[in-house]
Amino acid sequence: MKLEDFAKELAPYLPPAFGAFIGLRWAQNQTAIQKVTGFFGGFGLALYMGPAIAEFFNLGPKGTIAVGVLTAVVGMDILGGLMAAAKAFGANPLESFKGWIGAWFNRGGNQ
């Protein structure tokens, strides 16, 4: 396999990886394993959803790249929130549940 062929095969994976790398910037209060999980989760989400979103909106190649990058950044943020919620639920399940219900139904919860 030539270097040119390798570069052509690798090219579609670079924008989502770049977006996930950008998402690491805001993952400051996470452990190393959470950062790795978030990186690969955001990267995988961008690989799966990026082209689908671009096709839904009839975007061209540049738009597809932008959607891939943004999907990876947002995916990392979503995964970070889910990990934080799981950690809070593990520490105190009842208070976490009351806080989530209060947030959804505007009942005050934990403020």
Summary of the structure (lengths in Angstrom):
residues: 111
radius of gyration: 17.9
end to end distance: 58.5
largest distance: 62.0
contacts: 315
relative contact order: 0.13
helix: 84%
strand: 0%
